[in-house]
Amino acid sequence: MEFELKEVVSRKDLKEFIYLPKKIHRNHANWLPPIYHDEWNFFDAKKNPSFNFCDTRLLIAAKNGKTVGRIMGIIHHKHNQLNNLKNVRFGYLECEDDYSLFQTLIDAVASWGSENGMDTVIGPYGFSDKDVQGFQISGFEEEPVIDSACNFPYMVDFIEKAGFSKEADCLCYRYDMKTPVPERYSRILDRLKTREDFEFLSFTSRKQLKPYIIPVFETVNEAFKHIYGFVPMTKEEMEAMAKQYLPVIDPRFVSVITYQKKVVGFIIGMPSFTKGVQKAKGHLFPFGFIHILKAMRTATKLDLMLGAITPEFQQKGFSIYLSMSMIEAASKLNYKYIDTHLVLEKNGPMSAEMNRFGAYEIKRFRVFRKSLV
């Protein structure tokens, strides 16, 4: 074999795995490094509760003693059982511009999946839809967003050459703040605010927001039941995510709707801190967090990270309230654009909402599949 595959079993191996993308993307001007502090926690089975219901395999590939590729294999028993599937996932695939290396990594996960009774390999995909998913297939000139793929175009050529086909696409949309909001939306918004059985909450501090974080994730569980790849979060996972994201959430860009004191809808935006992470090179310390905070203070683009409405209140105009609240907050601070995070192409209501507001597609990411039988 031209490449030597090695399973990640030690901290030294994991360090090679985590920092390999830094080498692969050394000449990639638009690359967004991960936040390495989060990477160490994510790939630690003792800290990431997702490992509790998945079989995993982390591999690194070496050539002439130098690490040149990596891949993660995941058999998500919980998702497979819920959906009557036999899928093995691959994710976090990075390699030099060498198709034989790419094929070696993919084949290793496919073979492992077959040995464990799986009949289909899909990816790139992590433990859930909240992790990095898909290869970017368009919009390479656009600024990348945290927790989304940032691959070279050659990876798309490689996966297609390997016989994979489209499983699902996710899109990123952009709303230009100069785009006028339809007048009828203002009227709908005025009517909604007269509903005394609902509370429309905004926040000025993380202390105010903190009691709503877990209920927000509970809302996600209800709202995303039928979304591709979604697996309901456990209480442990919710608490881990709350601990990770609450410190960086800007409460000015969070809106929550409650009905009888229960959260039934929300939206979360964040000032883009891409440039800060790039300048910090993925490191929070000793000074990286200063670059990130500065980027958030000077950002002219707002990233819409997450939003959901429970099924019984969808199609009742509440999505308009949430969208308008975000536009209003961005307008007050003179933002130029609002970019969405990944929106599933098959999510018709969300895509329709984007179109109604005049938002347009700027990037596309694709999850691929291949039969193993």
For each residue, the residues with C-beta under 8 A, 3 or more apart:
1: 4 5 104
2: 63 100 101 104
3: 61 62 63 68 69 100 101 104
4: 1 61 62 63
5: 1 59 60 61 104 105 108
6: 13 59 60 61 62
7: 13 57 58 59
8: 13 14 16 17 58 59 60
9: 13
10: 13 14
11: 14 15
12: 15 16
13: 6 7 8 9 10 16 17 58 60
14: 8 10 11 17 18 40 43 58
15: 11 12 18 19
16: 8 12 13 19 20 60 67 70
17: 8 13 14 20 43 58 60 70
18: 14 15 36 39 40 43
19: 15 16 22 23 36
20: 16 17 23 24 60 67 69 70 94
21: 24 25 31 33 34 94
22: 19 25 26 33 281 282
23: 19 20 26 67
24: 20 21 28 94 95 96
25: 21 22 28 31 33 150 152
26: 22 23
27:
28: 24 25 31 150 152
29:
30: 140 141 143 144 150
31: 21 25 28 144 150 278
32: 144 145 146 150 274 277 278
33: 21 22 25 36 277 278 281 282
34: 21 38 39 282
35: 38 39 146 277 282 284
36: 18 19 33 39 40 282 283 284
37: 40 41 283 284 285
38: 34 35 41 42 244
39: 18 34 35 36 42 43
40: 14 18 36 37 43 44
41: 37 38 44 47 48 244
42: 38 39 47 48
43: 14 17 18 39 40 48 58
44: 40 41 47 48
45: 48 51 56
46:
47: 41 42 44 240
48: 41 42 43 44 45 51 127 240
49: 52 234 236 237 240
50: 53 54 127 128 237
51: 45 48 54 56
52: 49
53: 50 76 77 78
54: 50 51 74 75 76 77 78 127
55: 74 75 77 116
56: 45 51 72 73 74 75
57: 7 72 73 109 112
58: 7 8 13 14 17 43 70 71 72 73
59: 5 6 7 8 70 71 72 73 105 108 109
60: 5 6 8 13 16 17 20 67 69 70
61: 3 4 5 6 67 68 69 70 71 95 101 104 105
62: 3 4 6 65 66 67 68
63: 2 3 4 66 68 101
64:
65: 62
66: 62 63
67: 16 20 23 60 61 62 70
68: 3 61 62 63 95 96 98 101
69: 3 20 60 61 93 94 95 96 101 102 104 105
70: 16 17 20 58 59 60 61 67 92 93 94 95 105
71: 58 59 61 90 91 92 93 94 105 106 108 109
72: 56 57 58 59 90 91 92 93 109 126
73: 56 57 58 59 88 89 90 108 109 112 113
74: 54 55 56 88 89 90 91 125 126 127
75: 54 55 56 80 87 88 89 113 116 118
76: 53 54 79 80 87 89 127 231
77: 53 54 55 80 81
78: 53 54 81 82 231
79: 76 82 83 85 87 229 231
80: 75 76 77 83 84 85 86 87
81: 77 78 84
82: 78 79 231
83: 79 80
84: 80 81
85: 79 80 120
86: 80 117 118 119 120
87: 75 76 79 80 113 118 120 121 122
88: 73 74 75 109 110 112 113 116 118 120 121 122 372
89: 73 74 75 76 121 122 123 125 126
90: 71 72 73 74 93 105 106 109 110 121 122 123 124 125
91: 71 72 74 123 124 125 126 131 132 133
92: 70 71 72 124 126 132
93: 69 70 71 72 90 102 105 106 123 124 155
94: 20 21 24 69 70 71
95: 24 61 68 69 70 98 101 102 105
96: 24 68 69 101
97: 152 154
98: 68 95 101 102
99: 102 103 158 161
100: 2 3 103 104
101: 2 3 61 63 68 69 95 96 98 104 105
102: 69 93 95 98 99 105 106 155 158 159 162
103: 99 100 106 107 158 162
104: 1 2 3 5 61 69 100 101 107 108
105: 5 59 61 69 70 71 90 93 95 101 102 108 109
106: 71 90 93 102 103 109 110 121 159 162
107: 103 104 110 111
108: 5 59 71 73 104 105 111 112
109: 57 59 71 72 73 88 90 105 106 112 113 121
110: 88 90 106 107 113 114 121 370 372
111: 107 108 114 115
112: 57 73 88 108 109 115 116
113: 73 75 87 88 109 110 116 118 121 372
114: 110 111 117 118 372
115: 111 112
116: 55 75 88 112 113
117: 86 114
118: 75 86 87 88 113 114 121 372
119: 86 371 372 373
120: 85 86 87 88 369 370 371 372
121: 87 88 89 90 106 109 110 113 118 369 370 372
122: 87 88 89 90 125 167 367 368 369 370
123: 89 90 91 93 367 368
124: 90 91 92 93 132 133 134 135 149 367 368
125: 74 89 90 91 122 131 133 134 229 367
126: 72 74 89 91 92 130 131 132 133
127: 48 50 54 74 76 131 231
128: 50 131 229 230 231 233
129: 133 224 227 228 229 230 342
130: 126 147 241
131: 91 125 126 127 128 147
132: 91 92 124 126 147 148 149
133: 91 124 125 126 129 149 170 229 342 365 367
134: 124 125 137 149 168 169 170 342 365 366 367
135: 124 149 151 155 156 159 365 366 368
136: 139 140 148 149 150 151 156 363 364 365
137: 134 156 169 364 365 366
138: 363 364
139: 136 142 172 362 363 364
140: 30 136 153
141: 30
142: 139 172 362 363
143: 30 272 274 275 301
144: 30 31 32 148 150 274
145: 32 148 172 272 274 303 339 341
146: 32 35 273 274 277 303
147: 130 131 132 341
148: 132 136 144 145 172 341 342 365
149: 124 132 133 134 135 136 365
150: 25 28 30 31 32 136 144
151: 135 136 155 156
152: 25 28 97 155
153: 140 156 157
154: 97 157 158
155: 93 102 135 151 152 158 159
156: 135 136 137 151 153 159 160 366
157: 153 154 160 161
158: 99 102 103 154 155 161 162
159: 102 106 135 155 156 162 164 368
160: 156 157 163 164 368
161: 99 157 158
162: 102 103 106 158 159 370
163: 160 370
164: 159 160 368 369 370
165: 368 369 370
166: 169 366 367 368 369
167: 122 366 367 368 369
168: 134 228 229 344 345 346 366 367
169: 134 137 166 344 345 364 365 366 367
170: 133 134 342 343 344 345 364 365 366 367
171: 340 342 343 344 345 351 361 363 364 365
172: 139 142 145 148 339 340 341 342 343 361 362 363 364 365
173: 339 340 343 354 359 360 361 362
174: 337 338 339 340 359 360 361 362
175: 179 327 337 338 339 340 354 357 358 359
176: 179 336 337 358
177: 327 330 331 335 336 337 338
178:
179: 175 176 357 358 359
180: 358
181: 185 186 324 327 357
182: 185 356 357
183: 186 187
184: 187 188
185: 181 182 188 189 320 324
186: 181 183 189 190 324
187: 183 184 190 191
188: 184 185 191 192 317 320 321
189: 185 186 192 193 320 321 324
190: 186 187 193 194
191: 187 188 194 195 317
192: 188 189 195 198 200 317 318 320 321
193: 189 190 200 321
194: 190 191
195: 191 192 198
196:
197: 259 260
198: 192 195 257 258 259 264
199: 257 258 259 261
200: 192 193 255 256 257 321 325
201: 212 255 256 257 258
202: 252 254 255 325
203: 206 208 209 251 252 254 256
204: 208 251 252
205: 208 209 251
206: 203 209 210 246 247 249 251
207: 210
208: 203 204 205 211 251
209: 203 205 206 212 213 246 249 251 254
210: 206 207 213 246
211: 208 215
212: 201 209 215 216 256 263 266
213: 209 210 216 217 238 242 245 246
214: 217 218 235 238 239 242
215: 211 212 218 219 262 263
216: 212 213 219 220 256 263 266 268
217: 213 214 220 221 233 237 238 241 242
218: 214 215 221 222 238 263
219: 215 216 222 223 263 264 265 266 308 309 310
220: 216 217 223 224 233 306 308
221: 217 218 224 225 232 233
222: 218 219 225 308 310 311
223: 219 220 308 309 310 311 314
224: 129 220 221 227 230 308
225: 221 222 230 232 311
226: 230
227: 129 224 230 344 347
228: 129 168 344 346
229: 79 125 128 129 133 168 367
230: 128 129 224 225 226 227
231: 76 78 79 82 127 128
232: 221 225
233: 128 217 220 221 237 238 241
234: 49 237 238
235: 214 238 239
236: 49 239 240
237: 49 50 217 233 234 240 241
238: 213 214 217 218 233 234 235 241 242
239: 214 235 236 242 243
240: 47 48 49 236 237 243 244
241: 130 217 233 237 238 244 245
242: 213 214 217 238 239 245 246
243: 239 240 246
244: 38 41 240 241 247
245: 213 241 242 248 249
246: 206 209 210 213 242 243 249
247: 206 244
248: 245 270 273
249: 206 209 245 246 253 254 268 270
250: 253 254 269 270 271 296
251: 203 204 205 206 208 209 254
252: 202 203 204 329 333
253: 249 250 268 269 270 271 302 326 329 330
254: 202 203 209 249 250 251 266 267 268 269
255: 200 201 202 266 267 321 322 325 326 329
256: 200 201 203 212 216 263 265 266
257: 198 199 200 201 263 264 265 266 309 313 318 321 322
258: 198 199 201 261 262 263 264
259: 197 198 199 262 264 313
260: 197
261: 199 258
262: 215 258 259
263: 212 215 216 218 219 256 257 258 266
264: 198 219 257 258 259 309 310 312 313 318
265: 219 256 257 307 308 309 310 313 318 319 321 322
266: 212 216 219 254 255 256 257 263 306 307 308 322
267: 254 255 304 306 307 322 323 325 326
268: 216 249 253 254 304 305 306 307
269: 250 253 254 302 303 304 305 326 329 330 338
270: 248 249 250 253 273 296 302 303 305
271: 250 253 295 296 297 299 301 302 303 335
272: 143 145 275 295 296 299 301 302 303 339
273: 146 248 270 276 277 292 295 296 299
274: 32 143 144 145 146 277 278 295
275: 143 272 278 279 295
276: 273 279 280 288 291 292 293 294 295 296
277: 32 33 35 146 273 274 280 282 288 291 292 295
278: 31 32 33 274 275 281
279: 275 276 288 291 295
280: 276 277 283 284 287 288 289 291 292
281: 22 33 278 288
282: 22 33 34 35 36 277 288
283: 36 37 280 288
284: 35 36 37 280 288 289 292
285: 37 288 289
286:
287: 280 290 291
288: 276 277 279 280 281 282 283 284 285 291 292
289: 280 284 285 292 293
290: 287 293 294
291: 276 277 279 280 287 288 294 295
292: 273 276 277 280 284 288 289 295 296
293: 276 289 290 296 297
294: 276 290 291 297 298
295: 271 272 273 274 275 276 277 279 291 292 298 299
296: 250 270 271 272 273 276 292 293 299
297: 271 293 294
298: 294 295
299: 271 272 273 295 296 302 335
300: 334 335 336 337
301: 143 271 272 335 336 337 338 339
302: 253 269 270 271 272 299 326 329 330 335 337 338 339
303: 145 146 269 270 271 272 338 339 340 341
304: 267 268 269 307 326 338 339 340 341
305: 268 269 270 341
306: 220 266 267 268 341
307: 265 266 267 268 304 319 322
308: 219 220 222 223 224 265 266
309: 219 223 257 264 265 313 314 318 319 322
310: 219 222 223 264 265 313 314
311: 222 223 225 314
312: 264
313: 257 259 264 265 309 310 316 318
314: 223 309 310 311 318 319 349
315: 349
316: 313
317: 188 191 192 320 321
318: 192 257 264 265 309 313 314 321 322
319: 265 307 309 314 322 323 349 353
320: 185 188 189 192 317 323 324
321: 188 189 192 193 200 255 257 265 317 318 324 325
322: 255 257 265 266 267 307 309 318 319 325 326
323: 267 319 320 326 327 353 357
324: 181 185 186 189 320 321 327 328
325: 200 202 255 267 321 322 328 329
326: 253 255 267 269 302 304 322 323 329 330 338
327: 175 177 181 323 324 330 331 338
328: 324 325 331 332
329: 252 253 255 269 302 325 326 332 333
330: 177 253 269 302 326 327 333 335 338
331: 177 327 328 334 335
332: 328 329
333: 252 329 330
334: 300 331
335: 177 271 299 300 301 302 330 331 338
336: 176 177 300 301
337: 174 175 176 177 300 301 302
338: 174 175 177 269 301 302 303 304 326 327 330 335 359
339: 145 172 173 174 175 272 301 302 303 304 362
340: 171 172 173 174 175 303 304 343 354 359
341: 145 147 148 172 303 304 305 306
342: 129 133 134 148 170 171 172 365
343: 170 171 172 173 340 347 350 351 354
344: 168 169 170 171 227 228 347 350
345: 168 169 170 171 351
346: 168 228
347: 227 343 344 350 351
348: 351 352
349: 314 315 319 352 353
350: 343 344 347 353 354
351: 171 343 345 347 348 354 355
352: 348 349 355 356
353: 319 323 349 350 356 357
354: 173 175 340 343 350 351 357 359 360
355: 351 352 358 359
356: 182 352 353
357: 175 179 181 182 323 353 354
358: 175 176 179 180 355
359: 173 174 175 179 338 340 354 355
360: 173 174 354
361: 171 172 173 174 364
362: 139 142 172 173 174 339
363: 136 138 139 142 171 172
364: 136 137 138 139 169 170 171 172 361
365: 133 134 135 136 137 148 149 169 170 171 172 342
366: 134 135 137 156 166 167 168 169 170
367: 122 123 124 125 133 134 166 167 168 169 170 229
368: 122 123 124 135 159 160 164 165 166 167
369: 120 121 122 164 165 166 167
370: 110 120 121 122 162 163 164 165
371: 119 120
372: 88 110 113 114 118 119 120 121
373: 119
